[in-house]
Amino acid sequence: MPAAIRRNTLLTPVELDEMRRTGADVTVLAVHSINPYTGQPTFTGRRIEGAIDTQAYTDFQSPATFEGGQRPLPKIADLQESARRWGLRSESTIVVYDGDRSMTAARAWWVLKWAGLPDVRVLDGGFPAWVAAGLPTTDKVSEVSPSEIDLSPGHMPELDADSALALGKKGVLLDARIRPNYIGGPHKPDQPPRGHIPYAISAPAPDNVTDYGNFTDAATLKEMYRAHGVDGKTAVGVYCGAGMSAAHTVLALASIGVDAAMYPGSWSAWVSDPSRPVITGADPV
């Protein structure tokens, strides 16, 4: 069962290739982006044959707002227009991939599930894993037949600021940012406060993957999150800086059969209200 649960969320390159070769109804989305820290594009000019190009920071989010944070969820009408242009259909298995540890692919996965697509999975290890497996790539842009799919919001559990704080008190609230951002500390007057939501536990999303960029094995993920209080019974929520790394952790938890809610606005929305408490240091409170 653990392998089946993982396969319903993550596909290896060999598994995806086999599905396509045996005629399964599969639609592949390539999630491209510009690395916000290096300014370098993740797209190399080549893609999996038949993959449809999408953009992480335009297709799967709206422009930043004061209340919604740096990466609010996309407007459902805009996402539906894109999904129709990509030819998405509810009966198809949607597989998303990126070129960098599935960080942006996880956001796409979460957004598409949130919009009501029933079978969305992530290519484990992304494009680098596909290439490492010796599978073919192309520089040709895919031709797509548009669809008439209807999407609706709210199909994934969400948190807002109040419910995130409440969950931290009675359940497990995970902070998926790197640990220095969780610990926080001094900040410039024109910069937002640094630290974490009260009761949140530091669980950096990069720990979900190996040095090769694929998600670590189920036993390791279970033990890692068990140490954070995730026992399969207690309610779990996740936030990060702006809803990207949090989606990665929700995906990792889903791969071991744990459902978790996400705070889409995350820290960037939390600190928009100066009355909200900010905890600094390595302890939850």
Residue, then its C-alpha position, 0 to 999 in steps of 0.5 A: m500500500p505505501a508504494a501505491i499511495r506514493r504512486n498516486t502522488l509521485l511518478t518515477p520517470v520509468e513509471l510515467d514512460e510506461m504509462r505513456r507507452t501503454g496508451a494511458d490517458v496522460t497529460v504532461l505539463a512542464v512548469h517553467s520559472i526564473n529562479p528568484y535568487t539567481g535570475q536563471p531560467t529553469f527551462t533548458g530549451r528541451r522538454i519531455e515529448g508532448a509536454i505542455d509549457t506553463q509558467a510557475y509565477t503567472d499561471f499558478q498564482s495571482p499578482a501579490t496583494f497586501e492581504g493575500g501575500q506575495r503569491p495569492l492563488p490564481k483567479i479561478a476564471d484565469l486558471q480555467e482559461s489556461a487549463r482549457r488552452w492546455g487541453l486539460r480534461s478531468e478524465s486524464t492523469i495530469v503529470v507536472y514536472d519542473g527542473d528544480r526539486s519539484m518546488t514549482a511543480a508542487r505548487a502547480w500540483w496543489v493549485l490544480k487539485w484545489a481547482g478540482l482536477p481529480d488525478v494530478r501527480v508530480l514527476d519525481g525528480g523532474f526533468p533532471a531525473w527524466v534525462a538521467a533515466g536516458l529517456p527522450t527529450t525534444d525542443k519541439v513545442s507541443e500542439v494542443s487541442p483546447s478543451e472545455i473543462d470547468l474548474s471550481p475552487g476549494h478542493m484542497p484544505e486551506l488555512d487563513a491566518d486565524s485558522a493557522l494559529a488555531l491549528g498550531k495550538k491544537g494540532v501540528l503547524l509546520d513551517a516549511r521555510i529554511r530554518p534561518n527564516y523561521i528563527g528570524g531576528p532583526h530586520k530593516p525598517d522597510q522590511p517585514p518582520r522575521g520569525h514564525i507563527p506562534y506554535a509553528i514547528s520548523a520543517p524545511a521543505p528542502d529536507n523532503v528531497t535527496d541530493y539528487g532532487n527526488f523525494t526521499d523514501a516513504a520510511t524516511l519521510k514518515e520518521m522525519y515528520r513523526a518527529h514533528g508530531v505528525d502521527g496520521k491522526t492529529a490535524v496538520g497544516v503547512y505554511c512557508g514564505a508565500g505558498m510554494s515550499a508549503a505545497h512541496t511539504v503538502l505533496a511530501l505528506a500526501s505521498i505517505g498518506v497524510d492529508a495536510a491543509m495549506y495556508p496559501g498566503s503564508w508568512s507574507a500574508w501573516v505579517s501584513d497585519p502588524s497586530r499578528p504576533v511574531i515569534t523569533g528564535a528556534d522554539p515554537v513559542 
